[in-house]
Amino acid sequence: FVQRTEWSLQLMTQRALEAESNVEKLKEEIFILQGELESSKVENENLKAGQTTDLGAVKHNIDFALQNLHKIMTSANWSIRQLASGAESLHFVAEVLKSTGKISEVEAEKE
């Protein structure tokens, strides 16, 4: 039982580490997209100021940024669900281990 619990704990820890890795990747993608968004804002300001800019390129950049933001949001939601699931599993394992420790103490007192 203890070995199975330890295995579950290791599995949940691995899932949590993978989710954290995904979060880091998403943070990097967000940083890149924020740069693209700033670039689009500058282009927008230039358009407002009357400077000539390829409007088609601006629209393409905005569409591309929106698509990537949607992908990142979907992936981030998945990672958050993974982290929450891993946290719940780790809590359960901790409770099982605590119960196992109490049982061991009772059995030791009986002897």
Secondary structure, 3 states (H helix, E strand, C coil): CHHHHHHHHHHHHHHHHHHHHHHHHHHHHHHHHHHHHHHHHHHHHHHHCCCCCCHHHHHHHHHHHHHHHHHHHHHHHHHHHHHHHHHHHHHHHHHHHHHHHHHHHHHHHHC
